[in-house]
Amino acid sequence: MKAKATKRKVKAVPGSRDVFGEVMEGMGALAASREGKATLRTHPVEYKEAPSLSPKELVRIREKLRISRSVFACYLRTNVRTLENWEQGRAKPNAQAALLISLVKEYPDTVQRLAAI
């Protein structure tokens, strides 16, 4: 007859350190560092607020690119009505859309890249 293997849970003593866990975490960080992986522990990142775009600015960006509202909406992967609401000030683009539009403003060739995807 085989003995049944049982798993016991070891309760941590309050205030004690998990040395094994800390060592394993350090080994993981070392391996990631050697691979060139950027993590929050190894790579400082500054949190930045989402760019704010005024309705007039949105229209200016689109007109500077010489594209229609419907084409611009397609490139941004959003509904034409949504873009219209942004341009008329009835709604604001979310952080991701505002960042993408800011990229298009700064680097107009981004529009062609978006069209290719």
C-alpha positions in Angstrom: 0.0 0.0 0.0 1.4 3.4 -1.0 1.4 6.3 1.4 -0.6 9.3 0.3 1.4 12.4 -0.3 0.0 15.4 1.5 0.7 19.0 0.9 1.2 21.2 3.9 0.9 24.9 3.9 3.5 26.7 5.9 2.2 29.8 7.6 4.5 32.8 7.4 5.4 34.4 10.7 4.2 38.0 10.7 7.1 40.3 10.1 9.3 37.6 8.6 10.9 37.9 5.2 10.4 35.6 2.2 14.1 35.3 1.4 13.6 32.6 -1.2 11.0 34.8 -3.0 13.3 37.8 -2.9 16.2 35.8 -4.3 14.1 34.4 -7.1 12.8 37.8 -7.9 16.3 39.1 -8.1 17.3 36.3 -10.4 14.4 37.0 -12.6 15.4 40.7 -12.8 19.0 39.8 -13.6 17.8 37.5 -16.4 15.5 40.2 -17.8 18.3 42.8 -17.6 20.7 40.5 -19.5 18.0 40.1 -22.2 17.8 43.9 -22.5 14.2 43.9 -21.3 13.1 47.3 -19.8 11.0 47.0 -16.7 9.8 49.6 -14.2 12.5 48.4 -11.8 15.3 49.0 -14.2 14.0 51.7 -16.5 12.7 55.0 -15.1 9.5 56.1 -16.8 7.9 59.5 -16.3 4.1 59.5 -16.2 2.7 62.1 -18.6 -0.8 63.3 -18.8 -2.7 62.6 -22.0 -2.3 65.5 -24.5 -5.3 67.8 -24.7 -6.6 68.7 -28.1 -9.1 71.5 -28.7 -11.8 71.0 -31.3 -10.3 73.7 -33.5 -6.9 72.0 -33.2 -8.4 68.7 -34.4 -10.0 70.4 -37.4 -6.7 72.2 -38.2 -4.7 68.9 -38.0 -7.2 67.2 -40.4 -7.3 70.1 -42.8 -3.5 70.4 -42.8 -3.4 66.8 -43.9 -6.0 67.6 -46.6 -8.2 64.6 -45.8 -11.9 64.3 -45.2 -13.4 63.7 -41.9 -14.5 60.2 -42.9 -11.0 59.2 -44.2 -9.4 60.6 -41.0 -11.9 58.6 -38.9 -11.1 55.5 -40.8 -7.3 56.0 -40.2 -8.0 56.5 -36.5 -10.2 53.4 -36.5 -13.1 55.4 -35.1 -16.6 56.2 -36.1 -17.2 59.4 -38.3 -19.8 60.6 -35.7 -17.2 60.2 -32.9 -14.7 62.4 -34.8 -17.4 64.9 -35.6 -18.3 65.1 -31.9 -14.6 65.7 -31.1 -14.3 68.4 -33.7 -17.5 70.1 -32.5 -16.6 70.0 -28.9 -19.4 67.7 -27.8 -16.9 65.0 -26.7 -13.2 64.7 -26.1 -11.0 62.0 -27.5 -9.8 59.4 -24.9 -6.1 59.4 -23.9 -5.1 56.8 -26.6 -6.9 58.7 -29.4 -5.5 62.0 -28.3 -2.0 60.5 -28.2 -2.4 59.0 -31.7 -3.7 62.3 -33.1 -0.8 64.2 -31.4 1.6 61.7 -33.2 -0.2 62.5 -36.5 0.2 66.3 -35.7 3.9 65.9 -34.9 4.7 63.4 -37.7 2.3 63.7 -40.6 3.6 60.6 -42.3 2.0 58.6 -39.5 -1.3 58.9 -41.5 0.3 56.8 -44.3 1.5 54.3 -41.8 -1.9 54.0 -40.2 -3.4 53.5 -43.6 -1.0 50.7 -44.3 -2.0 48.8 -41.2 
